[in-house]
């Protein structure tokens, strides 16, 4: 561990603590590094933290979530996905948010389902970690300038159309979504670092600084977790492909048809 990882850990914990202290919160939990760390910290500081994992019965996220439960010791709820449930959720999400971009629709479905299923008024998750800790595969091998530029562009997209979409989702279900990885103090500290401390030189080294921070906080069981993109880890895209094959359409065509039917 290092002073830097200790500082990052303290900043992440402070962001979670300020958001959840004394409150009942729902954790959008995939069983990966980002949501796993948030879940562990929410369990430490919230009045009650309850985990919600969206996915088909055989989904990667569901398996990963179950595997981490003994270490977290928190109540867990599986929000199941089936072909019928996916189509109904996509239809509702398009109607509520007006989002018709197929990629956004696919990776936002788990959060939409958590907001719809949970009883808590507040939802917290790991959104933003990939953008600030250089977690995407496309960052591997970039030079310093290109990495900074790509991370800034991706963070801008997150804080623009993605969070606009999520605000509509949250508002519809009367929820508040917390983003501890977008805390101003944490962002400011990371931007002050030499980008080489964040740059992944291989797939395995992505988000090393966050992994070290998780270990420094006492959550070593979180640090080695791998994560698939939400639409794949939840099994959403597998189910969508089955729907599309059955209808002889692409996903883009399916979303377009739904948007027309819902008059979006």
N, C-alpha and C positions, 0 to 999 in steps of 0.2 A: 504494500500500500504506500501511498505518498500523501504529502500535504494537499496536493491538488485533488486527489480522489476523496480525501477526508472533507475537503471544502465543498466539493460537489455533493457528497452525501448529506452534509449538513444543510445545504441549500434546498435540496429536494425534500428532505424531511420537514424543513421549516415551511415549505410551500404546501405540503400535504397537511401538516398540523394546523396551519391557519385556515385551511379550507374546511376541514372536517371536525375540528375539536368540538366535542359536546353534541354532535349531530349523528343521526342515523343516515348512513350512506349506502348506495348501491355501487358496487365496483364492476365495471365492464371488464370481465376477466377472461383472458385467453389462455392463461397458463404459461405465458412467455415472460421474458425479462422485464419489459416495461410495465405491463399490468400486474405482474407478480410483485414487483417492488412497491408499486402504488398500493396493492392489496395489503402487503405486509405492514406498510406504514399507516394505512387507514385502520388496520386492526389494532395498531399500537395507540392511535390517538383519537379515533372516533368513539362516540358513545356506543355505536354498533355498526360494524361493516359486514355487509352481506354480498356474496359473490354471485354473479350471473354470467353464465357461459352460453353463448348461442352456437348451435351447430347441430348437424345430423348426429344420429346415435354413434356413428363410426368416425366422426370428424376428428382431425388431428388436435384441434383446440380442446375438445371434450376430453380426449385421452390425457393431454398435457395438464389440464386443469385438475382432473381427478388425481393425477400423480403428485401434484403439489399440495393437495388439501391437508394431508397429515402434518406438514410443516407449518401451515398457516393456522390451522385450528379454527377456521371461520365457517359459518353456515354457507352452503353452496346450493344454487339453483341452476338446473339445466333448462335452457329455453330451447326446446327441440325444433328442428327444421325438417320439413318434408317438402315434396314438390308442391303440394297444394298450399302449404304455409308460406313458401317462398313467393309464389305468384301473388298471393293475397297481400303479403307484406310489401312487395314491390309496387303493387297497385295502390296501396294506401300511402306509401311513402311518396310516390310521384304526385298523388293528389294533394297531399299535405304540404310538400316542400316545393313542388314545381320543378324539381330536378329531373332532367331527362338525359343527362350524360351517362352512358352505360357504365363507365368505369366508376364514377362516383356512386351510382346506384348500387353497384356490387359491393364496394368496400364499406359503404355506410350502412348496409343492411343490419349487421350485428348491433350497432349502437341503437338503431331505430327499434329493433326488437327488445333490447334491454329497457329502453325508455317506456315501451309499451307494456312490458311485463312486470317491472319492479313496482313495489309499493312505496319505496322511499322517494322523497322529493328531490334528492340530490344524487347525481351520478358522477362518478370519477373514473378516469381511465388513463391509459398511457399515451394518448394522442400527443404528437409533437416530438417524441423522443428520437425518432429516426432523422428528423430534420435538424435537430440541434446537436446530436451526438454522431452524425455521419453514419447512419445505420443502413442506408440503402445500398444494394449491390452496385448500382451505377457509380457510386463514389469511389469504389476500389480502383486504385491506380491513378487517380487524378492528381495533377500537380497542385501546389498550394493555392494559386490564384483561381484555378478552375474549380477547386473544391469549395472555396469560400463563395464563389459566384453561384454554383449549383445549390448549395445549402440555403443561401439567401433567397434564391428564386423559389425553392420548394417551400420555405417558410412563409413567403408571401402568398403562395397559392393556398396554403393551409389557413392562413389568417384571413384570406379573402373568401373565395367561393365555398371552400369546405366548411369553414366555421359559420358562414351564412346559412348553409344548408342545415348544419347541426343546431343552430339557433332556432330555426323553424321547427325542427323535430322536437327540441326541448320545449318550446313554447306550446306546441300542440298538446303535448302530454303533461304540461304544467310542471316541468322539471327544470333544474339548474344543472348544467354540465360544468364540471371543474377540470381545469387543464394545468396541473401542477408543473408539467414540463415546459410550460410557456410563461412561467413566473418571471417577472421583470428582473428580479435579483439574480436568478439562475442564468437567464439569457445574457445579462450584462457580464457576469463572471466568465461564461464560456466564450463570449466574443472578445474578451481581453486576453485569452490564451493564444499562444502560438498554435496555428491551425494544425501543425504537425502532431500535436498532442491528441487530435481528434481523427486525423487522416487514417483510414484503414488501408493497410498494405496487402490484405488478403481478406477473403470472405470470413475467415475465422476471427479476424481481429476487429471486426466491426463493433462499435460501441464498447470497446475495451474500457474506456474511462468510466462508463456507467456501471459496467460489471465490477470494476474495482470499488466503486462507490457503494454498490450493494453489499459487497463483502465487508467493507469498513463499517457499515451500519449493522452488521451482525446477521445478514441474510445471504450467507454463502450459497444456500440451496437455490436461490434465485439466479445467481450470477452465471451459471452455465446453461441457462435456458435458451433454446433456439425458438424462433417464431416464424410462422408463415404469414404472408399477407392475409388480411382479414377475410377476403372473399374466398381464399383457398383453405385457410386453416379451419374455417367454420363449415366447409363443405358446400357453401353457397353456390360456387361456380359449377360444381359437379351436378347439383340439382338443376341449375339453370340450363346446363347443356342438355340434360335429359328432356326438359320441357321443350327446348328449342328443336331438338332432334325429332320429338314427337309431332311438332307442328311444321317442320321443314322450314324454319326461319333462323336467322342469326339473332344474337342477343340484342344487337342494335335495332333490328326490325321488331323484336318483341317489345322493347321499351317504347319504340315509336308507336306501335299499335296501342299499347296501354295508355300512352299519353293522349292519343286521339280519343280513345274511349272515355278517358277521365276528363276530357276537355281541358287539358293543360296546355 
